[in-house]
């Protein structure tokens, strides 16, 4: 064997050693993959939720409903109406509502025309010589409060049959003895107290109406048996009125009327 051949073998020998080392390394690695596996790692943290997907496309229109007798015409559905149900029982009555506000007072009506004079028939169908006629109606239009404990006087005379009422003094004087009816009506925006006084009365016959933030209407009346010369009149008196009401100058009116029902001779 020559030196060159020796050298070849030497290189061949090295080459063979390298092949053996590679094969051994391959065999060792193959065994570790099967029996020398490491432990699994810790799972990672959950990621954030993903974004909502896009809205899906609108579905196609469905088929009309089918009744027992066949398909339903959708065009007539709005016109169909069910049978009316039975009437329900009446509900419980609700509570009574509040009273409404008092309406404004109407204006005074025009004075009517005097009616025709009637005829009174005395005993035996003839007019009695003692039969008289007496009637009056007067109006106070002064806006001042009627002076307390003084006779009420009047500015307008509507009727004064027999001239038995004196508007200046405010008194009626009996000329024809008999049974009379007297009445008054007043309207004011404050509390008012009025009394009917007469020689035929033992004491004043008083009437009061107290203010409720609206027009006040006060009325009173009496039937009296009068003798010749006895008088009847109205007076204002104080009861529960306040000082500002006594000094009030708003619109006021008082109507005083009386008439003979029948004379004492009848």
Secondary structure, 3 states (H helix, E strand, C coil): CCHHHHHHHHHHHHHHHHHHHHHHHHHHHHHHHHHCCCCCCCCCCCCCCCCCCCCCCCCCCCCCCEECCEECCHHHHHHCCCCCCCCCCCCCCCCCCCCCCCCCCCCCCCCCCCCCCCCCCCHHHCCCCCCCCCEEEEEECCCCCCCECCECCCCEEEEEECCCEECCCCEEECCCCEEEEEEEEEEECCCEEEEEEECCCCCCEEEEECCCCCCEEEEEEEEEEECCCCEEEEEECCCCCCHHHHCCCCCCEEEEEEEEEEECCC
